[in-house]
């Protein structure tokens, strides 16, 4: 019995450091997305724009243009009723975070956030809609 407990504690001690960086990365990425969404909720497009990658900033040029695009193209991201973080994965050297967003009417939308790590931390390099989840009857 004592050996089993010792083995479990040893395994946690050895595996803990391996799991921590991945969990910290996941938390950091989700924090960036959550912060941008919170900024959108109060129409603070200047702050929301700070979470965008240099590529996105060059593409839109100003926080106002960026905000207008989100309002018109992604109203559920601009005013979500609920946000749930789904799987995070690495593909071809890129990090992706899937997010389930419920809009004010109860509609569900899944988005894939492409994230890049910059000298300023994690930033959002693009968002694309995925196939919407089925509607429960």
Secondary structure by P-SEA (a helix, b strand, c coil): caaaaaaaaaaaaaacccaaaaaaaaaaaaaaaaaaaaaaaacaaaaaaaaccaaaaaacccaaaaaaaaaacccccccccccccccccccccbbbbbbbbbcccbbbbbbbbbbbbccccbbbccccccccccccc
